[in-house]
């Protein structure tokens, strides 16, 4: 089984400035001098977590998606993160998972963050996404989804759970604990990529982007400064752990209405 090299890009975003953010991420990606299979960017990586959707939203095939497709093709790697998209008369906090051949899958954030009144601006998605890439089953989710374990429930034996986020400093302990919990309860690698810095609403973010293995062991140091960190995920270790403990075989069976 192939290992998977994932790159976590933790940065201080430029508030509501798509051009500057794309330039920043391109520079960060270009600076990586090791093999990467998947680049993971934060939630609303081109704008910051903004409710100014009318001004910032892009079309379904807008310039940021095209940028992701170009970068994926040039680096021969997948890239994922969420942006603001308008489809028909609705706005979505939409994650794109773009493959090296420029094809892509999308996921619309299911749990809109009511504390910030995200639900008043953005429509919620109703379908979870699971992609297959290089022999890995990957389930990418967005920020507030992290608080809801049923939505992340590993019913289809995914190997890697991803959260892209703008998770603020006052609740960073919850971010740390819940990422680790999602890894343990789902017997899966779990990666979370958060931002740092102050946004235009004066909310502070302290990063703590991290990867945990299927037993909850951290695979990198949590930091509060900008970084680009490559972490290698071992598929054989994951399969051996599942074979040894078989916790997923004992999960409760239920369906959601």
Secondary structure, DSSP 4 states (H G I P E B T S, - for coil): ---EEEEEEE-BPPTT-HHHHHHHHHHHHHT--S--SEEE--TTTTT-S-S-HHHH-B-TT-HHHHHHHHHHHHHTSEEEEEEEEEETTEEEEEEEEE-TTS-EEEEE-SS--GGGTGGGTSPPP-----EEETTEEEEEEEGGGGG-TTTT--SS--SEEEEE---BGGGHHHHHHHHHHHHHHHTSEEEEE--EEE-TT--EEE---EEE-TT--BSS---SS-EEEEEEE-HHHHHHHHHHH-GGGG-------
